[in-house]
């Protein structure tokens, strides 16, 4: 009986700790260099080989605290549209930042160390390829300065990531992988890949709580269809404004040639919550369709515009 009571007491205390941890995660002050909490998001302009490619939107969809007191953020990115890309960010008790998608490794890698100053490096990963060869993923703070971003002054640290054959205190002798510009107030401002194809997202705008910085408009990629017999290509896209929105928003459809379109709204699990229209004919040009969210729950949704098997997907955020 005594052991049973001890186990029950331990279980209750564990539940209380977890509940307290969740409350801390939801109500805590924002962390430097990753200032996001559930419901926040940021939008990047993505460049490939120094040419604009598309926009990327990243939403923080959940947060929790583990038994070590580390905050775990679950985020959803549109970088692999039309399928969601889900990964996690972890903040330890010192404010260091970890990710399980850096280099697509699937393991926790420390991508930012708050204790490091200019010229100081840290090890992300030790990789023993065989008994004779061990390589390291290193990161080093190259520069630190203050600038204004979205009108606010913030500290920025430039971090270089490289792969080396030793755990040197410098990345300069290694094989360069990335440069990342970290902002104390806004997170990652820019990332430049050093491997082909060069991938370069730049922060365009973000929403922290009820405050919006910069441009948070998410512009989807224009899809080019097969050329018609007259040799003129057909294309269409969709966007909406405002986004995020309260109660109502406007869908803007642009099409080069007349066509029939179907427009539906889907939740995060891919379930259709409403069909705005089906096989509706539009003339060439720009068309604005007002839409009200009605009784939908607050959160992230996907708008799917299709025509003849070609699909455009736009991410929208409904805030009551």
C-alpha positions as CSV (number, residue, x, y, z in Angstrom):
1,X,0.0,0.0,0.0
2,X,2.8,2.3,0.9
3,X,4.6,1.8,-2.4
4,X,1.3,2.3,-4.3
5,X,0.8,5.7,-2.5
6,X,4.4,6.7,-3.3
7,X,3.9,5.8,-7.0
8,X,0.6,7.7,-7.1
9,X,2.2,10.7,-5.4
10,X,5.1,10.7,-7.8
11,X,2.7,10.4,-10.7
12,X,0.6,13.4,-9.5
13,X,3.8,15.5,-8.9
14,X,5.0,14.6,-12.4
15,X,1.6,15.7,-13.9
16,X,1.8,19.0,-11.9
17,X,5.4,19.6,-13.2
18,X,4.3,19.0,-16.8
19,X,1.3,21.3,-16.4
20,X,3.5,24.0,-14.9
21,X,6.0,23.5,-17.7
22,X,3.3,24.0,-20.3
23,X,2.1,27.1,-18.6
24,X,5.7,28.5,-18.6
25,X,6.0,27.7,-22.3
26,X,2.9,29.5,-23.2
27,X,3.3,32.6,-21.0
28,X,7.1,33.0,-20.7
29,X,9.1,36.0,-22.0
30,X,10.3,35.7,-25.5
31,X,13.7,34.1,-26.0
32,X,16.6,36.1,-27.6
33,X,17.5,35.0,-31.1
34,X,14.3,32.9,-31.3
35,X,11.5,35.2,-30.1
36,X,8.6,33.1,-31.3
37,X,5.8,31.4,-29.4
38,X,2.7,29.5,-30.5
39,X,0.6,31.4,-33.0
40,X,3.6,33.5,-34.3
41,X,5.1,33.1,-37.8
42,X,7.6,34.6,-40.1
43,X,7.9,34.9,-43.9
44,X,11.1,34.6,-45.9
45,X,11.8,35.6,-49.5
46,X,13.8,32.7,-50.9
47,X,16.5,33.2,-53.4
48,X,18.3,30.4,-55.3
49,X,21.5,31.2,-57.2
50,X,20.8,34.9,-56.2
51,X,17.5,34.9,-58.1
52,X,14.2,35.2,-56.4
53,X,12.4,31.9,-56.3
54,X,9.4,32.0,-53.9
55,X,8.2,32.9,-50.5
56,X,8.4,30.7,-47.5
57,X,6.1,30.9,-44.4
58,X,7.0,29.3,-41.1
59,X,4.4,29.0,-38.4
60,X,4.9,28.1,-34.7
61,X,2.0,25.6,-34.1
62,X,2.8,24.3,-30.6
63,X,5.2,24.6,-27.7
64,X,5.9,22.5,-24.5
65,X,8.5,22.0,-21.8
66,X,10.3,18.7,-21.2
67,X,11.5,17.4,-17.9
68,X,14.8,19.1,-18.3
69,X,13.1,22.5,-18.5
70,X,13.9,22.8,-22.2
71,X,11.2,24.5,-24.4
72,X,10.3,22.5,-27.5
73,X,8.7,24.5,-30.4
74,X,6.9,22.6,-33.2
75,X,7.0,24.6,-36.4
76,X,5.4,24.1,-39.9
77,X,7.2,25.4,-43.0
78,X,5.9,25.8,-46.5
79,X,9.3,25.2,-48.0
80,X,8.3,21.8,-49.3
81,X,4.9,22.8,-50.6
82,X,2.4,21.4,-51.3
83,X,3.2,19.1,-48.4
84,X,3.9,20.6,-45.0
85,X,7.4,20.4,-43.5
86,X,7.2,19.9,-39.8
87,X,10.3,20.2,-37.5
88,X,11.3,21.3,-34.0
89,X,13.3,24.0,-32.3
90,X,14.6,23.5,-28.8
91,X,15.7,26.2,-26.3
92,X,17.7,25.0,-23.3
93,X,17.9,26.7,-19.9
94,X,20.9,28.9,-21.1
95,X,18.9,30.1,-24.1
96,X,21.0,28.0,-26.6
97,X,19.0,27.1,-29.8
98,X,18.8,23.5,-31.2
99,X,17.1,22.2,-34.3
100,X,16.3,18.7,-35.6
101,X,16.2,19.7,-39.3
102,X,19.6,21.5,-39.6
103,X,21.4,19.8,-42.5
104,X,18.3,17.5,-42.6
105,X,20.0,15.3,-40.0
106,X,17.0,14.5,-37.9
107,X,19.0,14.9,-34.7
108,X,19.3,17.8,-32.2
109,X,22.1,20.1,-33.3
110,X,23.1,23.3,-31.4
111,X,22.7,25.9,-34.1
112,X,23.2,28.9,-31.9
113,X,25.3,29.2,-28.7
114,X,24.5,32.3,-26.7
115,X,27.8,32.2,-24.8
116,X,30.0,32.6,-27.8
117,X,31.6,35.9,-28.8
118,X,33.4,36.9,-32.0
119,X,36.1,34.4,-32.9
120,X,34.7,31.6,-30.7
121,X,33.4,28.3,-32.1
122,X,31.4,25.4,-30.9
123,X,30.8,21.8,-32.1
124,X,27.4,20.9,-33.6
125,X,28.3,17.3,-34.3
126,X,31.2,14.8,-34.2
127,X,30.9,12.3,-37.1
128,X,33.2,9.2,-37.0
129,X,33.2,8.0,-40.6
130,X,35.5,5.1,-39.8
131,X,38.3,4.2,-37.4
132,X,40.7,6.5,-39.2
133,X,38.6,9.5,-40.0
134,X,36.5,11.7,-37.8
135,X,35.0,15.0,-39.0
136,X,33.2,17.8,-37.1
137,X,30.5,20.2,-37.9
138,X,31.6,23.5,-36.4
139,X,30.0,27.0,-36.0
140,X,31.8,30.2,-35.3
141,X,30.7,33.8,-34.5
142,X,32.5,35.9,-37.2
143,X,31.0,39.3,-36.5
144,X,28.7,41.1,-34.1
145,X,27.1,44.6,-34.5
146,X,23.9,46.5,-34.0
147,X,21.6,47.6,-36.8
148,X,18.0,48.7,-37.3
149,X,15.6,46.0,-38.6
150,X,12.0,46.9,-39.3
151,X,12.8,50.2,-37.5
152,X,14.0,48.6,-34.3
153,X,17.6,48.5,-33.1
154,X,18.9,44.9,-32.6
155,X,22.1,43.0,-32.1
156,X,23.2,40.8,-35.0
157,X,25.7,37.9,-34.9
158,X,27.1,36.5,-38.1
159,X,27.8,32.8,-37.7
160,X,29.7,30.6,-40.1
161,X,29.1,26.8,-40.3
162,X,31.8,24.5,-41.7
163,X,32.8,20.9,-41.8
164,X,36.4,20.2,-40.6
165,X,38.7,17.3,-40.0
166,X,39.5,18.4,-36.4
167,X,37.7,20.2,-33.5
168,X,39.6,23.4,-34.1
169,X,38.5,26.6,-32.6
170,X,38.1,28.2,-36.0
171,X,36.0,27.3,-39.1
172,X,38.3,29.1,-41.6
173,X,40.2,25.9,-42.4
174,X,37.1,23.9,-42.9
175,X,34.7,23.3,-45.8
176,X,32.1,26.1,-45.6
177,X,28.5,25.1,-45.4
178,X,26.4,28.1,-44.3
179,X,26.5,31.7,-43.2
180,X,23.6,32.8,-40.9
181,X,22.8,36.3,-39.6
182,X,21.1,36.0,-36.2
183,X,19.1,38.9,-34.8
184,X,18.6,39.1,-31.1
185,X,15.1,40.5,-31.6
186,X,13.9,38.8,-34.8
187,X,15.7,35.5,-35.1
188,X,17.3,34.5,-38.4
189,X,17.5,37.5,-40.7
190,X,19.3,35.7,-43.6
191,X,20.8,32.4,-44.4
192,X,23.3,31.8,-47.3
193,X,24.2,28.3,-48.3
194,X,27.7,27.8,-49.6
195,X,26.9,24.5,-51.4
196,X,25.2,24.2,-54.8
197,X,22.4,25.0,-55.4
198,X,22.8,28.1,-53.4
199,X,19.7,28.5,-51.1
200,X,19.2,31.9,-49.5
201,X,16.1,32.8,-47.5
202,X,15.8,36.4,-46.3
203,X,13.4,37.6,-43.6
204,X,10.6,39.6,-45.2
205,X,8.2,40.0,-42.2
206,X,7.0,38.4,-39.0
207,X,4.2,38.4,-36.5
208,X,5.0,38.3,-32.7
209,X,1.9,38.1,-30.6
210,X,-0.4,40.9,-32.0
211,X,2.4,42.9,-33.5
212,X,3.4,42.7,-37.2
213,X,6.9,43.7,-38.5
214,X,7.7,44.2,-42.2
215,X,5.7,42.5,-44.9
216,X,3.9,39.3,-43.9
217,X,2.3,38.7,-47.3
218,X,2.9,35.2,-48.5
219,X,3.3,35.0,-52.3
220,X,2.9,31.5,-53.7
221,X,4.8,30.3,-56.7
222,X,3.3,30.9,-60.1
223,X,2.7,27.5,-61.9
224,X,3.2,27.5,-65.6
225,X,0.9,25.1,-67.5
226,X,1.6,23.4,-70.8
227,X,1.5,25.8,-73.8
228,X,-1.7,25.8,-75.8
229,X,-1.8,25.3,-79.5
230,X,-1.4,29.0,-80.2
231,X,2.0,28.9,-78.4
232,X,1.0,31.2,-75.5
233,X,1.6,29.7,-72.0
234,X,-1.2,29.6,-69.5
235,X,-0.5,30.4,-65.8
236,X,-2.5,31.3,-62.7
237,X,-1.9,32.0,-59.0
238,X,-3.7,32.9,-55.9
239,X,-3.0,35.1,-52.9
240,X,-5.1,36.7,-50.2
241,X,-5.3,39.9,-48.2
242,X,-5.2,40.7,-45.4
243,X,-3.2,37.8,-44.0
244,X,-3.5,37.1,-41.1
245,X,-7.2,38.1,-41.1
246,X,-10.1,38.5,-38.7
247,X,-13.4,37.2,-39.9
248,X,-13.0,38.0,-43.5
249,X,-10.3,38.1,-46.2
250,X,-10.1,38.5,-50.0
251,X,-8.9,35.8,-52.4
252,X,-7.1,37.3,-55.4
253,X,-6.9,35.0,-58.5
254,X,-4.9,35.9,-61.5
255,X,-5.1,33.9,-64.7
256,X,-3.5,34.6,-68.1
257,X,-6.2,32.8,-70.0
258,X,-9.9,32.0,-69.4
259,X,-10.4,28.8,-67.5
260,X,-12.5,26.9,-64.9
261,X,-11.3,26.8,-61.3
262,X,-12.1,25.0,-58.1
263,X,-11.3,26.7,-54.7
264,X,-11.4,24.9,-51.4
265,X,-10.2,25.6,-47.8
266,X,-8.5,22.8,-45.8
267,X,-7.5,22.4,-42.2
268,X,-4.0,21.3,-40.9
269,X,-5.0,17.6,-41.3
270,X,-5.9,18.0,-44.9
271,X,-9.7,17.9,-44.3
272,X,-11.8,20.1,-46.5
273,X,-13.7,22.6,-44.3
274,X,-15.4,24.5,-47.1
275,X,-15.6,24.7,-50.9
276,X,-15.7,28.3,-52.0
277,X,-16.6,27.3,-55.6
278,X,-16.4,24.4,-58.0
279,X,-15.5,24.5,-61.6
280,X,-16.3,28.2,-61.9
281,X,-15.3,29.9,-65.1
282,X,-13.1,33.0,-64.9
283,X,-12.0,35.3,-67.7
284,X,-8.4,36.2,-68.1
285,X,-7.1,38.9,-65.6
286,X,-7.4,39.5,-61.9
287,X,-10.4,38.5,-59.8
288,X,-11.1,39.3,-56.1
289,X,-13.4,37.0,-54.1
290,X,-14.4,38.1,-50.6
291,X,-14.6,35.3,-48.1
292,X,-15.8,35.0,-44.5
293,X,-14.4,32.3,-42.1
294,X,-17.7,32.1,-40.2
295,X,-17.5,29.5,-37.4
296,X,-14.1,28.1,-38.2
297,X,-11.6,27.8,-35.3
298,X,-8.7,30.2,-35.0
299,X,-5.6,28.8,-36.7
300,X,-3.7,27.9,-39.9
301,X,-5.6,26.8,-43.0
302,X,-4.6,26.0,-46.6
303,X,-6.4,27.3,-49.6
304,X,-6.3,25.0,-52.7
305,X,-6.9,26.5,-56.1
306,X,-7.0,23.9,-59.0
307,X,-7.6,23.8,-62.7
308,X,-7.1,20.8,-65.0
309,X,-5.0,18.9,-62.5
310,X,-2.7,21.8,-61.7
311,X,-2.8,23.1,-58.1
312,X,-1.8,26.2,-56.2
313,X,-1.7,26.3,-52.4
314,X,-1.8,29.4,-50.2
315,X,-1.4,29.4,-46.4
316,X,-3.8,31.6,-44.5
317,X,-4.1,32.4,-40.8
318,X,-7.4,33.1,-39.2
319,X,-7.3,35.2,-35.9
320,X,-10.6,35.8,-34.1
